[in-house]
Amino acid sequence: MHPRETLTAAKTSGSDTAGMPGTAPQQNHQDRQPAQPTTPPRQQAMDAGRFAGLSRDIMAAMNTVIDGKEEAVELALTVLLARGHLLLEDVPGVGKTLLAKTLARTVDCTVNRIQFTPDLLPSDITGVSIYNQSAQSFEFRPGAIFANLVIGDEINRASAKTQSALLESMEEHQVTVDGTSYRLAEPFMVIATQNPIEMEGTYPLPEAQRDRFMARISMGYPDTTAELAMLETHQSVNPLEAVRAVATTADVAAMLDVVASTHVSSAVKEYTVALGQATRSSDQLRLGASPRALLQLLRAAKASAALAGRGFVLPDDIRNLAEPVLAHRLIVERKAASMGTTAAHVIADALARIPVPAQPGTAQPGKSNGAAP
């Protein structure tokens, strides 16, 4: 079964999307109450074998479409299981949107795609209250943000005003329109693509917007073998059409519980804080890692540990994810940037200087390896 996918372009705030998860019933403007979102039915705690099997199935399905980008596929799944949002940044034509759509198709959930354009309005994303003259009441028409997976294509082609419409939903999983808050469906994830800011017609994302994305992936060009395979398989048929959902929203909810139960030792937490403080004290950076960045780094590390079949986080999980989680949030000083210093260089230098804590040998008592207790 394919996920239910819709396309939202500029000037679509009047489209009727009532009935989608998380939307509010039609009520009087004065009496509207926050909507109760649709949540997947609760299942029994997922065991390690089931978690590993679903993870393999999702990544295998994605790798049939995305040639030669196994690391990007695994990181995309890591962000989903860590309850984060993903930013895909690179030049046009390297498969950013294809990666987002492929991940969406592997899970049987609601999917909306928003094509960001300069004339896109905030209400096209969040929704709008419209007065129904025949009923003499206001009706809330939910926007494209009301879905489990929201694909924001070329997010930096919209104005900062429209980009800011995503801030509340990405952080609080709700939308506020005319003083009324509406909860979004769970699980909820935004996968946004953007072109480098040097490209024509782009607006740089503000710091607050970048900080809400858990990780950033730069796709890069495929190697020769992968590009030849792409030319062979993508000519007569679109591999995306063959992708079928291998997990339900209930499955994903159970996997999220497994990740949440992954143990983090005090030593690993202290190591994470030391890394964040190193970026804030660096004279090569104008802006270091925020507390939100460290929280998201730790959540991503828990997801990475669960995908590796462990019920506990290792310092290596933090080290491996430090660049994709932190680099897009850091701002390099102009003088350092002019000399070729990048955020990745600063992170690598900090990791080289901070002592690595001893790796734990066992998981937290009472928790099995990679599974919820």
N, C-alpha and C positions, 0 to 999 in steps of 0.2 A: 504494500500500500504506500502510495506517495503521500508525503505530508501535504496539508492544505496550504497552498502557496498563492499569495496574491501580489500584484504589482501596484505600487502607489507612486505616482509621479507628481509633478508640481500641479497645484490648483486642484486637489482632490478632496478638500475638507468636507465637501457635501456628500461624499459617497456614503452609502448606508452599510456599515459593518456591524450592526447590532447583532448580538448573540454570540460574539466572540468571547473567549475566556477573559474574565476580569472586567467586563463592561457593566455599566450600571443599567438598571431598568429605567424605562421612561417614567419620570416623575415630575411633579410640579417644581418649578425653579426654587421656591422657598423651602420645599420639604425634601430635597434630594439628600440621600444618605450615601456614604461611601459604599461602593459596590463590593460584593463578596466574590473574590476571584475563584475561578475553577481550579481546583487542585487535584492532582492525580490520586487515585485511591492508594491508601497505605498498604504496603506489603510487609511480609515478614523480613527480618534482617537478612540481607544478601550475604551469602558465604563467599569465601575467597575464590572458589572455583567459578562460580557464576559471574562474579565481577571480572575476573580475568578473561572469561570466554566472551562476554559482551564487549569488553575493551578491544580484544583481538578482532572481533567481527566488525566493529565500527571502523577501526583503522584499516582493515583489509578492504572493506567496501570503498573507503575514501581513496586508498592507493590504487584502485582500479581506474580511477579518473585522473588523479594528480600524479603525474609521472615524475619519479626521481626526487620527491620532496617528502620523504618519510619523517624527517625531523619536524617540518612545518605541520604535518598531519598530527603527529603526536602532541605537539605544543597546543594545537587548536583543541584537541580533546582534553588536554590538561586544564586549559582555561575553562572549558564547559563544566568539568567536574569540580572545579574550584569556585564555582559560582561567580565567575568573572566575565569581563567583556574583552573582545579581541579587536586589535587594530592591525589591519594588513596594509602595509605601505610599500609601494614600489612603483616603477614605471609602468605605463599601460601595456597590457598584453601578456603578462607573465603568469596569469592565473589567479589573481586575488579574488575576484568575484566567484570564479569556479570553485575555489577552496571553500568559500563561505556557503555556496549553494550545495556543495557535496556534503558538508557536515550536516546541513539542515535536512537533507534527504535521508540520512541514515537514521534519523529519529522520527517516529510517527507523532509529530506535534504540529501545532499551528505555526505557520511561517509567513511573514510579511516582508516584502522588499520595498525599500524607499530609494528612488533615484534622486539624489540630491542635486538640485539645480539652483542658480542664483535667485529665481523667483519663488522657490519653495517657501511656504509660510510655516511658522510654528504650529498653527492650528492643524495643518495637514498631518503633523506628527502626533500631537497630543489629542486632538479632537476639539469639538466646538459645541456650544449649547445653541440650539436653534429654536426659535419660537414657532410653535405649531398653532396657527390661528384657528383652525377648526376645533382643536382640542383645548385651546386657550391655556396652554402650558408650554414650558420649555422642555425640549428633548435633547439629551446628550448624544451626539454622534461621535463615537470613539474614533480616534485616528489610527494610523498604521502601527503605532507603538504597542497596541494591544494584541500581542502574539507571544508565543513561547520563544521563538527565534526571530529576531529582527535584523535583516541585512540592510545596512546603510551603504549604498554604493556611491563612491566618490564623495564622501562626507565633506571634504574641504572645498567643494564647489558651491556650497551654500554659504550664506552670510553668517556672521557670528551670532546674530539674533536667532536664526533658525537652528544653528548648532546648539545653542544654549537650551533649546526645548528638550534636549536629551538628558540634561544634567540631573534633574530630580528623578526621572525614571531609572537611570543607571545606578544611582546611589541608594535610593529608597524604595525602588520597585513600586512606585505609585505615580500618578499624574494628578495635578491639581488644576482644575478649570473652574473659573468663576467662584473661587472659594471652597469648592467641594473636591475632596480627594477620592480618587478611584484606584483601587489596588490592581496591580498587573498579575497576569497568570504566572504560576510557578511550574517548572523552572523558567527563568527568564534570562536571555542573553542577547546582547547587541554585538554583531560582527560588522565592523565598518571597514571599508576600503578607502584609501586615499592615494592620490598621486603626490610625488615630491613637490614641495612648495615652489620649486623653480619652474614648474609647468605652467602653461597659460591658463588663466581663469581660476586660480586656486586662492583660497583664503587660509592662512595658517590657523590650526586649532589653538585656542587659548590654553594656558597652563591648566586651568581647572578642568577643561574637557579632556586633555591628555591624561591627567592624573586619574581619571575614572576608568581608563582602559587598563586592565590587569597586565596585558602583555602586548608587545608589538612584534610583528613578523615582517621581515623583508624577504620576499619570495626569492628574488634573484633569478638569473637565467638558468635553465636546466643544462645539465652536462650533455655531451654529444650523444651518449647512449640513450638518455631519457628523451632527448629531442627527436632522435630518429624513431623511437617507439611512439612518440606522440604523432609524428607525421604518418606513421603506419596505421594507427588505431583511430585517429580522429578524422579521417577523410570521409569514409562512407557512412559512419554512424557516430552519434554523439554518446560517448560512454556514460554521461550523466543520466541519460534516459533509462539506462539499465540498472541504476542504483535503486535498491529497495530498502525500506526501513528495516533495521535489524534490532531496534530497541524501541520501547514505548516510553511515554512520559513517566509512567510508573517505574519502569526500569531505571530511568535516569534519576528519578527521585531517590530510589534505593541506593544507587551508586553514589549520590551526593552524601547520603548518610554514612556510607563506608568511609568516604574521604574525611568527613567531619570527625569521625571517631579515631582517625590516625593520630598516634601519640607524638608529641613534640617535647623533647627534654628541655630542661632549663638551660643547659649549655648551648643548645641550638638556638634558643630564643635570644640568649645573650650575644651569640655570634651574629644573628640577624640585626640586632640593635647596634652592635659595633660597626657593622657595614654601613648602616644608615647614617650614623654619626660621622663616619669617615667621609662620606660624600658632602655632608653639611659643613665640615671644617676644611674641605679642600679649597685652596686658593685658586684652583683652576676652574671652579664652578661658581656661577652666580646664583644657582638654585639647586639645592640638594634634594635627597629623597624625603618625601613627606611621611608622617606616621601612617597614612593610608597606604602608601607604597609598601611599607614593611609588613603591614597586615596582609596585603595581597600577595607579597612574596612568600609569606609563611603558608598561606592557603594554597598557593600554587605548588609549593614544595610538598605539602601533604598529598595533593592529587598525584604528583609525580611519584611519590613513595608508594601510593596505593597501586598505581599502574605498574610499578616494578615488583609488586607482590609483597610489599612490606607493610607492617602495621605501625611503623615508626619512621620519623624523618631523620636522614643523615645530613651532616654538613655539606656533603657533595650535592644534595638536592638544592640547597640554597645557592651554592656556587654555580651550578649548571643553569639555574634560572635567573641569576642576578642580572645579566645583560638584557634579556628580552623583557623582564619585568621593570627594571629601573631606568634603562638608558633613555627611553623616550620622555621621561619626566625631568631629566637633568638638563640644565642650561649652562653651557660652557661660556666662560668669560671670553670677551671679544679678542683680547690679546692672546689667550691660549688657543682659541679657535684659529686665529690667523697663522699660528705656528703649526697647525695640523692636529692639535689635540681634539679628541672626540670624547663623548660621554663613555663610550666603550673602553677607551684607554684609561680613564679615571677609575672606572669600576675594576678593571683588571689590576691596576696598581693597588687599589684598596684591598682586593682579595689576596694579593701577594704579600701585603704587609700585616694583615690581621691574623693572629695565630688561630689555627684550626682546632676546634675542640676534639677530644677523643670521641670516636664513633661508638655509639652504644651497640652492644652485642645482642640485646634482646628487646622485645617490645614491652610496653607497659603491662604490668601484671593484670591478668584478666582479659587481655585483648589478643585475639588470634592474629596471625600474620595476614595483613591485607584485608581483613574482614571486620565488620562491625561487631561489637561485643554482644 
